[in-house]
Amino acid sequence: GDLYAKSFYMLGKIYEEEDMQRQAIEHYEKFLDLWKDADPGIAEVEDTKNRLAEMQKTP
């Protein structure tokens, strides 16, 4: 389960680096959906939330 969910996080980062925002957002949202019940403070979850917030505020 862990690796499956984290793959969406890693793919999101790759898409973001390649300037493919739509795909990055889709993968980040899927990751957060899979880990919605995770303990607070998990680094990947916090990082994903921050990355999504940054992407969604830039047009």
N, CA, C, O and CB atoms as a CASP TS submission, in Angstrom:
PFRMAT TS
TARGET T0000
AUTHOR 0000-0000-0000
METHOD Language model
MODEL 1
PARENT N/A
ATOM      1  N   GLY     1       0.795  -1.195   0.000  1.00  0.00           N
ATOM      2  CA  GLY     1       0.000   0.000   0.000  1.00  0.00           C
ATOM      3  C   GLY     1       0.837   1.258   0.000  1.00  0.00           C
ATOM      4  O   GLY     1       0.578   2.184  -0.769  1.00  0.00           O
ATOM      5  N   ASP     2       1.838   1.298   0.856  1.00  0.00           N
ATOM      6  CA  ASP     2       2.687   2.487   0.975  1.00  0.00           C
ATOM      7  C   ASP     2       3.347   2.871  -0.344  1.00  0.00           C
ATOM      8  O   ASP     2       3.291   4.024  -0.771  1.00  0.00           O
ATOM      9  CB  ASP     2       3.754   2.256   2.024  1.00  0.00           C
ATOM     10  N   LEU     3       3.969   1.892  -0.975  1.00  0.00           N
ATOM     11  CA  LEU     3       4.689   2.148  -2.213  1.00  0.00           C
ATOM     12  C   LEU     3       3.735   2.585  -3.318  1.00  0.00           C
ATOM     13  O   LEU     3       4.063   3.473  -4.105  1.00  0.00           O
ATOM     14  CB  LEU     3       5.463   0.905  -2.644  1.00  0.00           C
ATOM     15  N   TYR     4       2.559   1.969  -3.381  1.00  0.00           N
ATOM     16  CA  TYR     4       1.560   2.339  -4.384  1.00  0.00           C
ATOM     17  C   TYR     4       1.192   3.812  -4.241  1.00  0.00           C
ATOM     18  O   TYR     4       1.189   4.550  -5.227  1.00  0.00           O
ATOM     19  CB  TYR     4       0.300   1.454  -4.252  1.00  0.00           C
ATOM     20  N   ALA     5       0.883   4.242  -3.027  1.00  0.00           N
ATOM     21  CA  ALA     5       0.501   5.634  -2.797  1.00  0.00           C
ATOM     22  C   ALA     5       1.666   6.570  -3.083  1.00  0.00           C
ATOM     23  O   ALA     5       1.492   7.608  -3.720  1.00  0.00           O
ATOM     24  CB  ALA     5       0.012   5.826  -1.358  1.00  0.00           C
ATOM     25  N   LYS     6       2.857   6.201  -2.610  1.00  0.00           N
ATOM     26  CA  LYS     6       4.020   7.074  -2.806  1.00  0.00           C
ATOM     27  C   LYS     6       4.384   7.226  -4.275  1.00  0.00           C
ATOM     28  O   LYS     6       4.993   8.223  -4.661  1.00  0.00           O
ATOM     29  CB  LYS     6       5.214   6.533  -2.041  1.00  0.00           C
ATOM     30  N   SER     7       4.016   6.246  -5.100  1.00  0.00           N
ATOM     31  CA  SER     7       4.309   6.369  -6.525  1.00  0.00           C
ATOM     32  C   SER     7       3.579   7.570  -7.122  1.00  0.00           C
ATOM     33  O   SER     7       4.101   8.216  -8.031  1.00  0.00           O
ATOM     34  CB  SER     7       3.915   5.080  -7.269  1.00  0.00           C
ATOM     35  N   PHE     8       2.384   7.879  -6.626  1.00  0.00           N
ATOM     36  CA  PHE     8       1.661   9.055  -7.116  1.00  0.00           C
ATOM     37  C   PHE     8       2.375  10.339  -6.701  1.00  0.00           C
ATOM     38  O   PHE     8       2.410  11.307  -7.460  1.00  0.00           O
ATOM     39  CB  PHE     8       0.212   9.057  -6.588  1.00  0.00           C
ATOM     40  N   TYR     9       2.940  10.345  -5.504  1.00  0.00           N
ATOM     41  CA  TYR     9       3.722  11.491  -5.022  1.00  0.00           C
ATOM     42  C   TYR     9       4.952  11.694  -5.910  1.00  0.00           C
ATOM     43  O   TYR     9       5.227  12.810  -6.353  1.00  0.00           O
ATOM     44  CB  TYR     9       4.151  11.281  -3.539  1.00  0.00           C
ATOM     45  N   MET    10       5.686  10.616  -6.165  1.00  0.00           N
ATOM     46  CA  MET    10       6.903  10.711  -6.974  1.00  0.00           C
ATOM     47  C   MET    10       6.582  11.122  -8.413  1.00  0.00           C
ATOM     48  O   MET    10       7.279  11.957  -8.988  1.00  0.00           O
ATOM     49  CB  MET    10       7.653   9.371  -6.965  1.00  0.00           C
ATOM     50  N   LEU    11       5.535  10.542  -8.992  1.00  0.00           N
ATOM     51  CA  LEU    11       5.148  10.921 -10.353  1.00  0.00           C
ATOM     52  C   LEU    11       4.706  12.379 -10.404  1.00  0.00           C
ATOM     53  O   LEU    11       4.994  13.087 -11.369  1.00  0.00           O
ATOM     54  CB  LEU    11       4.022  10.009 -10.866  1.00  0.00           C
ATOM     55  N   GLY    12       4.009  12.824  -9.369  1.00  0.00           N
ATOM     56  CA  GLY    12       3.610  14.228  -9.309  1.00  0.00           C
ATOM     57  C   GLY    12       4.813  15.147  -9.346  1.00  0.00           C
ATOM     58  O   GLY    12       4.803  16.160 -10.045  1.00  0.00           O
ATOM     59  N   LYS    13       5.856  14.797  -8.595  1.00  0.00           N
ATOM     60  CA  LYS    13       7.078  15.608  -8.580  1.00  0.00           C
ATOM     61  C   LYS    13       7.746  15.620  -9.951  1.00  0.00           C
ATOM     62  O   LYS    13       8.236  16.656 -10.400  1.00  0.00           O
ATOM     63  CB  LYS    13       8.059  15.080  -7.523  1.00  0.00           C
ATOM     64  N   ILE    14       7.763  14.470 -10.611  1.00  0.00           N
ATOM     65  CA  ILE    14       8.369  14.387 -11.943  1.00  0.00           C
ATOM     66  C   ILE    14       7.587  15.251 -12.927  1.00  0.00           C
ATOM     67  O   ILE    14       8.178  16.019 -13.687  1.00  0.00           O
ATOM     68  CB  ILE    14       8.418  12.917 -12.435  1.00  0.00           C
ATOM     69  N   TYR    15       6.266  15.128 -12.916  1.00  0.00           N
ATOM     70  CA  TYR    15       5.449  15.954 -13.815  1.00  0.00           C
ATOM     71  C   TYR    15       5.640  17.437 -13.517  1.00  0.00           C
ATOM     72  O   TYR    15       5.699  18.254 -14.436  1.00  0.00           O
ATOM     73  CB  TYR    15       3.962  15.579 -13.689  1.00  0.00           C
ATOM     74  N   GLU    16       5.737  17.782 -12.248  1.00  0.00           N
ATOM     75  CA  GLU    16       5.938  19.184 -11.882  1.00  0.00           C
ATOM     76  C   GLU    16       7.276  19.689 -12.425  1.00  0.00           C
ATOM     77  O   GLU    16       7.349  20.794 -12.962  1.00  0.00           O
ATOM     78  CB  GLU    16       5.879  19.359 -10.345  1.00  0.00           C
ATOM     79  N   GLU    17       8.327  18.889 -12.288  1.00  0.00           N
ATOM     80  CA  GLU    17       9.647  19.272 -12.799  1.00  0.00           C
ATOM     81  C   GLU    17       9.634  19.431 -14.312  1.00  0.00           C
ATOM     82  O   GLU    17      10.365  20.256 -14.860  1.00  0.00           O
ATOM     83  CB  GLU    17      10.695  18.236 -12.395  1.00  0.00           C
ATOM     84  N   GLU    18       8.808  18.646 -14.983  1.00  0.00           N
ATOM     85  CA  GLU    18       8.706  18.715 -16.442  1.00  0.00           C
ATOM     86  C   GLU    18       7.700  19.778 -16.891  1.00  0.00           C
ATOM     87  O   GLU    18       7.382  19.872 -18.077  1.00  0.00           O
ATOM     88  CB  GLU    18       8.308  17.352 -17.005  1.00  0.00           C
ATOM     89  N   ASP    19       7.208  20.567 -15.955  1.00  0.00           N
ATOM     90  CA  ASP    19       6.253  21.644 -16.230  1.00  0.00           C
ATOM     91  C   ASP    19       4.941  21.117 -16.819  1.00  0.00           C
ATOM     92  O   ASP    19       4.331  21.750 -17.681  1.00  0.00           O
ATOM     93  CB  ASP    19       6.875  22.657 -17.184  1.00  0.00           C
ATOM     94  N   MET    20       4.526  19.954 -16.336  1.00  0.00           N
ATOM     95  CA  MET    20       3.261  19.349 -16.756  1.00  0.00           C
ATOM     96  C   MET    20       2.311  19.432 -15.567  1.00  0.00           C
ATOM     97  O   MET    20       2.039  18.442 -14.888  1.00  0.00           O
ATOM     98  CB  MET    20       3.455  17.851 -17.242  1.00  0.00           C
ATOM     99  N   GLN    21       1.814  20.651 -15.337  1.00  0.00           N
ATOM    100  CA  GLN    21       1.065  20.928 -14.111  1.00  0.00           C
ATOM    101  C   GLN    21      -0.208  20.120 -13.957  1.00  0.00           C
ATOM    102  O   GLN    21      -0.508  19.640 -12.864  1.00  0.00           O
ATOM    103  CB  GLN    21       0.724  22.366 -14.056  1.00  0.00           C
ATOM    104  N   ARG    22      -0.959  19.962 -15.034  1.00  0.00           N
ATOM    105  CA  ARG    22      -2.235  19.244 -14.924  1.00  0.00           C
ATOM    106  C   ARG    22      -2.002  17.819 -14.426  1.00  0.00           C
ATOM    107  O   ARG    22      -2.700  17.344 -13.531  1.00  0.00           O
ATOM    108  CB  ARG    22      -2.969  19.221 -16.288  1.00  0.00           C
ATOM    109  N   GLN    23      -1.010  17.139 -15.018  1.00  0.00           N
ATOM    110  CA  GLN    23      -0.710  15.773 -14.592  1.00  0.00           C
ATOM    111  C   GLN    23      -0.171  15.750 -13.165  1.00  0.00           C
ATOM    112  O   GLN    23      -0.502  14.853 -12.389  1.00  0.00           O
ATOM    113  CB  GLN    23       0.299  15.125 -15.547  1.00  0.00           C
ATOM    114  N   ALA    24       0.656  16.728 -12.820  1.00  0.00           N
ATOM    115  CA  ALA    24       1.205  16.797 -11.461  1.00  0.00           C
ATOM    116  C   ALA    24       0.078  16.939 -10.445  1.00  0.00           C
ATOM    117  O   ALA    24       0.059  16.244  -9.429  1.00  0.00           O
ATOM    118  CB  ALA    24       2.199  17.977 -11.329  1.00  0.00           C
ATOM    119  N   ILE    25      -0.854  17.835 -10.719  1.00  0.00           N
ATOM    120  CA  ILE    25      -1.973  18.058  -9.799  1.00  0.00           C
ATOM    121  C   ILE    25      -2.801  16.782  -9.652  1.00  0.00           C
ATOM    122  O   ILE    25      -3.181  16.413  -8.541  1.00  0.00           O
ATOM    123  CB  ILE    25      -2.865  19.221 -10.295  1.00  0.00           C
ATOM    124  N   GLU    26      -3.080  16.109 -10.770  1.00  0.00           N
ATOM    125  CA  GLU    26      -3.861  14.864 -10.710  1.00  0.00           C
ATOM    126  C   GLU    26      -3.183  13.830  -9.811  1.00  0.00           C
ATOM    127  O   GLU    26      -3.840  13.185  -8.995  1.00  0.00           O
ATOM    128  CB  GLU    26      -4.055  14.282 -12.125  1.00  0.00           C
ATOM    129  N   HIS    27      -1.873  13.678  -9.964  1.00  0.00           N
ATOM    130  CA  HIS    27      -1.145  12.678  -9.181  1.00  0.00           C
ATOM    131  C   HIS    27      -1.055  13.088  -7.715  1.00  0.00           C
ATOM    132  O   HIS    27      -1.192  12.244  -6.830  1.00  0.00           O
ATOM    133  CB  HIS    27       0.261  12.470  -9.755  1.00  0.00           C
ATOM    134  N   TYR    28      -0.827  14.366  -7.449  1.00  0.00           N
ATOM    135  CA  TYR    28      -0.785  14.829  -6.058  1.00  0.00           C
ATOM    136  C   TYR    28      -2.139  14.626  -5.377  1.00  0.00           C
ATOM    137  O   TYR    28      -2.203  14.197  -4.225  1.00  0.00           O
ATOM    138  CB  TYR    28      -0.378  16.317  -5.996  1.00  0.00           C
ATOM    139  N   GLU    29      -3.220  14.937  -6.098  1.00  0.00           N
ATOM    140  CA  GLU    29      -4.553  14.772  -5.506  1.00  0.00           C
ATOM    141  C   GLU    29      -4.858  13.298  -5.241  1.00  0.00           C
ATOM    142  O   GLU    29      -5.469  12.965  -4.226  1.00  0.00           O
ATOM    143  CB  GLU    29      -5.629  15.373  -6.429  1.00  0.00           C
ATOM    144  N   LYS    30      -4.438  12.424  -6.140  1.00  0.00           N
ATOM    145  CA  LYS    30      -4.638  10.984  -5.933  1.00  0.00           C
ATOM    146  C   LYS    30      -3.845  10.520  -4.707  1.00  0.00           C
ATOM    147  O   LYS    30      -4.353   9.748  -3.894  1.00  0.00           O
ATOM    148  CB  LYS    30      -4.208  10.177  -7.199  1.00  0.00           C
ATOM    149  N   PHE    31      -2.610  10.989  -4.576  1.00  0.00           N
ATOM    150  CA  PHE    31      -1.783  10.642  -3.420  1.00  0.00           C
ATOM    151  C   PHE    31      -2.459  11.080  -2.123  1.00  0.00           C
ATOM    152  O   PHE    31      -2.548  10.306  -1.171  1.00  0.00           O
ATOM    153  CB  PHE    31      -0.390  11.289  -3.538  1.00  0.00           C
ATOM    154  N   LEU    32      -2.937  12.330  -2.093  1.00  0.00           N
ATOM    155  CA  LEU    32      -3.588  12.827  -0.878  1.00  0.00           C
ATOM    156  C   LEU    32      -4.871  12.058  -0.585  1.00  0.00           C
ATOM    157  O   LEU    32      -5.207  11.824   0.576  1.00  0.00           O
ATOM    158  CB  LEU    32      -3.894  14.322  -1.009  1.00  0.00           C
ATOM    159  N   ASP    33      -5.585  11.665  -1.636  1.00  0.00           N
ATOM    160  CA  ASP    33      -6.805  10.884  -1.432  1.00  0.00           C
ATOM    161  C   ASP    33      -6.480   9.526  -0.800  1.00  0.00           C
ATOM    162  O   ASP    33      -7.175   9.076   0.110  1.00  0.00           O
ATOM    163  CB  ASP    33      -7.548  10.687  -2.771  1.00  0.00           C
ATOM    164  N   LEU    34      -5.428   8.887  -1.286  1.00  0.00           N
ATOM    165  CA  LEU    34      -5.034   7.582  -0.748  1.00  0.00           C
ATOM    166  C   LEU    34      -4.547   7.694   0.698  1.00  0.00           C
ATOM    167  O   LEU    34      -4.725   6.770   1.492  1.00  0.00           O
ATOM    168  CB  LEU    34      -3.939   6.959  -1.621  1.00  0.00           C
ATOM    169  N   TRP    35      -3.933   8.828   1.032  1.00  0.00           N
ATOM    170  CA  TRP    35      -3.366   9.016   2.369  1.00  0.00           C
ATOM    171  C   TRP    35      -4.193   9.968   3.220  1.00  0.00           C
ATOM    172  O   TRP    35      -3.670  10.593   4.142  1.00  0.00           O
ATOM    173  CB  TRP    35      -1.948   9.534   2.263  1.00  0.00           C
ATOM    174  N   LYS    36      -5.479  10.080   2.915  1.00  0.00           N
ATOM    175  CA  LYS    36      -6.318  11.038   3.644  1.00  0.00           C
ATOM    176  C   LYS    36      -6.425  10.715   5.132  1.00  0.00           C
ATOM    177  O   LYS    36      -6.709  11.601   5.937  1.00  0.00           O
ATOM    178  CB  LYS    36      -7.703  11.076   3.035  1.00  0.00           C
ATOM    179  N   ASP    37      -6.203   9.458   5.503  1.00  0.00           N
ATOM    180  CA  ASP    37      -6.281   9.063   6.909  1.00  0.00           C
ATOM    181  C   ASP    37      -4.904   8.928   7.559  1.00  0.00           C
ATOM    182  O   ASP    37      -4.778   8.374   8.651  1.00  0.00           O
ATOM    183  CB  ASP    37      -7.031   7.753   7.034  1.00  0.00           C
ATOM    184  N   ALA    38      -3.880   9.434   6.883  1.00  0.00           N
ATOM    185  CA  ALA    38      -2.514   9.324   7.417  1.00  0.00           C
ATOM    186  C   ALA    38      -2.346  10.200   8.654  1.00  0.00           C
ATOM    187  O   ALA    38      -3.085  11.161   8.865  1.00  0.00           O
ATOM    188  CB  ALA    38      -1.476   9.721   6.342  1.00  0.00           C
ATOM    189  N   ASP    39      -1.370   9.845   9.450  1.00  0.00           N
ATOM    190  CA  ASP    39      -1.060  10.660  10.626  1.00  0.00           C
ATOM    191  C   ASP    39      -0.635  12.052  10.184  1.00  0.00           C
ATOM    192  O   ASP    39       0.045  12.195   9.167  1.00  0.00           O
ATOM    193  CB  ASP    39       0.051   9.999  11.484  1.00  0.00           C
ATOM    194  N   PRO    40      -1.025  13.082  10.934  1.00  0.00           N
ATOM    195  CA  PRO    40      -0.601  14.443  10.583  1.00  0.00           C
ATOM    196  C   PRO    40       0.912  14.581  10.717  1.00  0.00           C
ATOM    197  O   PRO    40       1.542  13.922  11.544  1.00  0.00           O
ATOM    198  CB  PRO    40      -1.312  15.483  11.477  1.00  0.00           C
ATOM    199  N   GLY    41       1.479  15.448   9.890  1.00  0.00           N
ATOM    200  CA  GLY    41       2.901  15.730   9.996  1.00  0.00           C
ATOM    201  C   GLY    41       3.791  14.849   9.144  1.00  0.00           C
ATOM    202  O   GLY    41       5.013  14.989   9.189  1.00  0.00           O
ATOM    203  N   ILE    42       3.208  13.936   8.361  1.00  0.00           N
ATOM    204  CA  ILE    42       4.036  13.109   7.475  1.00  0.00           C
ATOM    205  C   ILE    42       4.603  14.010   6.377  1.00  0.00           C
ATOM    206  O   ILE    42       3.867  14.739   5.712  1.00  0.00           O
ATOM    207  CB  ILE    42       3.205  11.915   6.858  1.00  0.00           C
ATOM    208  N   ALA    43       5.919  13.946   6.201  1.00  0.00           N
ATOM    209  CA  ALA    43       6.622  14.884   5.314  1.00  0.00           C
ATOM    210  C   ALA    43       6.047  14.912   3.901  1.00  0.00           C
ATOM    211  O   ALA    43       5.836  15.990   3.345  1.00  0.00           O
ATOM    212  CB  ALA    43       8.089  14.526   5.249  1.00  0.00           C
ATOM    213  N   GLU    44       5.791  13.741   3.310  1.00  0.00           N
ATOM    214  CA  GLU    44       5.286  13.710   1.932  1.00  0.00           C
ATOM    215  C   GLU    44       3.908  14.346   1.819  1.00  0.00           C
ATOM    216  O   GLU    44       3.612  15.018   0.831  1.00  0.00           O
ATOM    217  CB  GLU    44       5.232  12.275   1.423  1.00  0.00           C
ATOM    218  N   VAL    45       3.072  14.140   2.818  1.00  0.00           N
ATOM    219  CA  VAL    45       1.724  14.713   2.793  1.00  0.00           C
ATOM    220  C   VAL    45       1.811  16.232   2.892  1.00  0.00           C
ATOM    221  O   VAL    45       1.145  16.944   2.141  1.00  0.00           O
ATOM    222  CB  VAL    45       0.857  14.140   3.948  1.00  0.00           C
ATOM    223  N   GLU    46       2.627  16.726   3.811  1.00  0.00           N
ATOM    224  CA  GLU    46       2.785  18.175   3.965  1.00  0.00           C
ATOM    225  C   GLU    46       3.381  18.786   2.703  1.00  0.00           C
ATOM    226  O   GLU    46       2.932  19.840   2.252  1.00  0.00           O
ATOM    227  CB  GLU    46       3.672  18.497   5.182  1.00  0.00           C
ATOM    228  N   ASP    47       4.388  18.132   2.130  1.00  0.00           N
ATOM    229  CA  ASP    47       5.027  18.623   0.916  1.00  0.00           C
ATOM    230  C   ASP    47       4.028  18.680  -0.232  1.00  0.00           C
ATOM    231  O   ASP    47       3.996  19.653  -0.986  1.00  0.00           O
ATOM    232  CB  ASP    47       6.219  17.735   0.540  1.00  0.00           C
ATOM    233  N   THR    48       3.214  17.639  -0.365  1.00  0.00           N
ATOM    234  CA  THR    48       2.220  17.600  -1.436  1.00  0.00           C
ATOM    235  C   THR    48       1.211  18.727  -1.285  1.00  0.00           C
ATOM    236  O   THR    48       0.864  19.385  -2.265  1.00  0.00           O
ATOM    237  CB  THR    48       1.501  16.252  -1.451  1.00  0.00           C
ATOM    238  N   LYS    49       0.740  18.954  -0.070  1.00  0.00           N
ATOM    239  CA  LYS    49      -0.219  20.043   0.165  1.00  0.00           C
ATOM    240  C   LYS    49       0.395  21.386  -0.206  1.00  0.00           C
ATOM    241  O   LYS    49      -0.269  22.227  -0.812  1.00  0.00           O
ATOM    242  CB  LYS    49      -0.676  20.059   1.638  1.00  0.00           C
ATOM    243  N   ASN    50       1.663  21.593   0.155  1.00  0.00           N
ATOM    244  CA  ASN    50       2.346  22.845  -0.178  1.00  0.00           C
ATOM    245  C   ASN    50       2.525  23.002  -1.680  1.00  0.00           C
ATOM    246  O   ASN    50       2.309  24.085  -2.225  1.00  0.00           O
ATOM    247  CB  ASN    50       3.703  22.909   0.514  1.00  0.00           C
ATOM    248  N   ARG    51       2.918  21.930  -2.349  1.00  0.00           N
ATOM    249  CA  ARG    51       3.116  21.984  -3.799  1.00  0.00           C
ATOM    250  C   ARG    51       1.796  22.277  -4.519  1.00  0.00           C
ATOM    251  O   ARG    51       1.758  23.083  -5.448  1.00  0.00           O
ATOM    252  CB  ARG    51       3.717  20.657  -4.308  1.00  0.00           C
ATOM    253  N   LEU    52       0.723  21.624  -4.088  1.00  0.00           N
ATOM    254  CA  LEU    52      -0.590  21.871  -4.692  1.00  0.00           C
ATOM    255  C   LEU    52      -1.015  23.319  -4.498  1.00  0.00           C
ATOM    256  O   LEU    52      -1.512  23.957  -5.426  1.00  0.00           O
ATOM    257  CB  LEU    52      -1.644  20.930  -4.094  1.00  0.00           C
ATOM    258  N   ALA    53      -0.820  23.828  -3.304  1.00  0.00           N
ATOM    259  CA  ALA    53      -1.201  25.212  -3.014  1.00  0.00           C
ATOM    260  C   ALA    53      -0.436  26.175  -3.919  1.00  0.00           C
ATOM    261  O   ALA    53      -1.013  27.132  -4.435  1.00  0.00           O
ATOM    262  CB  ALA    53      -0.938  25.550  -1.529  1.00  0.00           C
ATOM    263  N   GLU    54       0.851  25.927  -4.112  1.00  0.00           N
ATOM    264  CA  GLU    54       1.664  26.787  -4.982  1.00  0.00           C
ATOM    265  C   GLU    54       1.173  26.731  -6.424  1.00  0.00           C
ATOM    266  O   GLU    54       1.045  27.765  -7.081  1.00  0.00           O
ATOM    267  CB  GLU    54       3.142  26.372  -4.917  1.00  0.00           C
ATOM    268  N   MET    55       0.899  25.529  -6.913  1.00  0.00           N
ATOM    269  CA  MET    55       0.465  25.385  -8.306  1.00  0.00           C
ATOM    270  C   MET    55      -0.909  25.986  -8.532  1.00  0.00           C
ATOM    271  O   MET    55      -1.175  26.540  -9.599  1.00  0.00           O
ATOM    272  CB  MET    55       0.455  23.919  -8.708  1.00  0.00           C
ATOM    273  N   GLN    56      -1.779  25.886  -7.550  1.00  0.00           N
ATOM    274  CA  GLN    56      -3.143  26.365  -7.736  1.00  0.00           C
ATOM    275  C   GLN    56      -3.251  27.878  -7.624  1.00  0.00           C
ATOM    276  O   GLN    56      -4.260  28.451  -8.035  1.00  0.00           O
ATOM    277  CB  GLN    56      -4.056  25.718  -6.731  1.00  0.00           C
ATOM    278  N   LYS    57      -2.237  28.536  -7.078  1.00  0.00           N
ATOM    279  CA  LYS    57      -2.317  29.997  -6.994  1.00  0.00           C
ATOM    280  C   LYS    57      -1.633  30.686  -8.166  1.00  0.00           C
ATOM    281  O   LYS    57      -1.765  31.898  -8.336  1.00  0.00           O
ATOM    282  CB  LYS    57      -1.700  30.474  -5.699  1.00  0.00           C
ATOM    283  N   THR    58      -0.897  29.914  -8.983  1.00  0.00           N
ATOM    284  CA  THR    58      -0.297  30.498 -10.179  1.00  0.00           C
ATOM    285  C   THR    58      -1.170  30.159 -11.378  1.00  0.00           C
ATOM    286  O   THR    58      -1.520  28.997 -11.582  1.00  0.00           O
ATOM    287  CB  THR    58       1.160  29.984 -10.389  1.00  0.00           C
ATOM    288  N   PRO    59      -1.523  31.162 -12.170  1.00  0.00           N
ATOM    289  CA  PRO    59      -2.429  30.926 -13.307  1.00  0.00           C
ATOM    290  C   PRO    59      -1.817  30.051 -14.388  1.00  0.00           C
ATOM    291  O   PRO    59      -2.464  29.773 -15.398  1.00  0.00           O
ATOM    292  CB  PRO    59      -2.843  32.242 -13.915  1.00  0.00           C
TER
END
